[in-house]
């Protein structure tokens, strides 16, 4: 890599420090970042994949072994971002069609109906609900053959939060987002799982893991309020997973809605979670700030290390030790070691600067080559002249 700016890379041979502009580095068989002579490049490394790199301490050798693994990590937090539509139409009434073919329209706010549940109309007999026709405040209507809907609420929007258990297995948790009303102080949305308990507002759902075993989910009553300017006001929640697949039996995930907004337009809310599956290092790359990033087989890109840079008050006072290496001297002063960005430098990956070429050696080689070429040309010329003389003598 090529270093631009007033700085030098730091490399070490044991306890001896050297400084160089030659960024021809590579990873050796043991995973150490080294120069062409095997000296170890200095920098700061993350303690474990995904941890922040602490550049406050003394730099040390950078080691990123091939095949490095990342442990699985259980999800502890789901963050919801983007927008919910402030103009979301509400359900004005619901027309219930039961399996016996009878229909009933209900327009009482707060009444909830679920496809498949039994329903008994006034003066009639019970029959399971076959479908629900939602008559919306914007004049549209849709017929639903599954799901649960409430008069006076919006039709639920859904988003999926991918939750990882302690073994790294992923589980897609569906969150329903339903607008429940608005007043002069703002708007309210409920964020439940599939089935809501009318008595306490908790909600439940059941998932299947890869082995077909049930995963039971339970969520506390979660209501999010937005202010009149469309910004988040209040509301948070938690969901608990009960696992039987060998992972930690009970896992609680905090739900963070502070990044959500509510403006007129499309509902584009989505969830991001922490946690991850296990992975193996696949490749590494370095950016212009000298940060080495590892790409893992689980799809994560994490910062592995930061290359250190040194600056001297009098860089021309450094002592040259050969092979583009320099050492500190009384004339150079002591090094100021920091990050590439912190010292005002930049790195160009996969490049070498022209100053890394030994001009004297290259010019000497060029002169030797040129003289050899001239000598060979002279020999050919003399040979041609002798041949021509012999031909003339024969004539």
QUINORUR-V337377 format. One line per field, one symbol per residue. ss: DSSP state (a for helix, b for strand, c for the rest). psi: psi as a letter, one per 20 degrees, with the letter a starting at -180 (. if undefined). burial: I if it has 9 or more other ideal C-beta (glycine too) atoms within 8 Angstrom, else O. A space follows every 10 residues. Layout:
ss=???
psi=???
burial=???
//
This chain:
ss=cbbbcccbbb bbbccbbbbb cccccbbccc cbbbcccccb bbbbbccccc cccccccccb bcbcccccbb ccbcccbbbb bbbbbccccb bbbbbbbbcc ccbbbbcccc cbbbcccbbb cccccbbbbb bbbbbbcccc bbbbcccbbb cccbccbbbb bbbbcccccb bbbbbbbbbb bbbccbbbbb ccccbbcccc ccbbbbbbcc cccbbbbbbc ccbbbbcccc cbbbccbbbb bbcccccccb bbbbbbbbbb bbbccccccb bbbccbccbb bbbbbbcccc bbbbbbcccc bbbbbbbcbb bcccaaacbb bbccbbbccc cccccbbbcc cccccbbbcc cccaaaccaa aaaaaaaaaa aaaaaaaaaa aaaaaaaaaa aaaac
psi=qppprnrqqp qqncipprqq iokmqrpahi jqoraijjqp pqaqqqgqpi qqpojhapqa qponqpjpqp qqpqpipppp rbqpohkpqq ohrpoporij iqqpppkopi ppqpphqqpo rpjaqqqqph rpooorijir qqppjqrpqp pirrppqqqp ooppaiijpq poppppoppi rqaiiaqqqq mragppohgi iqqrrprpai jjqqopqppq popppqrijj qpfrprrqqp poqkjirpgp ppppoojhjq rnrpaqokqr pqqarrrqrp phrqrqaijj ppppprijiq oqphrppqqq qqhnhijqpp jrlkqqqqrh hhrqqoparg hhjkrqpoqk qqqhiipngg gghghggggg hgggghhggg ggggggghgg ghhh.
burial=IIIOOOIIII IIOOOOIIII IIIOIOIOOO IIIIIOOOII IIIIIIOOII OOIOIOOOIO IIIIOOOIOI OIIIIOIIII IIIIIIOIII IOIIIIIIOO OIOIIIOOOO IIIIIOOOIO IOOOOOIIIO IIIIIIOOOO OOOIOOOIII IIIIIIIOII IIIIIOOIIO IIIIIIIIII OOOOOIIIII IIIIIIIOOO IIIIIOIOIO OOOOIIIIII IIIIIIIOOI OIIOIIIIII IIIOIOIOOO IIIIIIIOII IIOOOOIOIO IOIOIIIIII IOOIOIIOII IIIIIIOIOI OIIIIIIIII IIOOIOIIOO OOOOIIIIOO OIIOIOIIII OOIOIIIIIO OIIOOIOOOO OIOOOOOOOO OOOOOOOOOO OOOOOOOOOO OOOOO
//
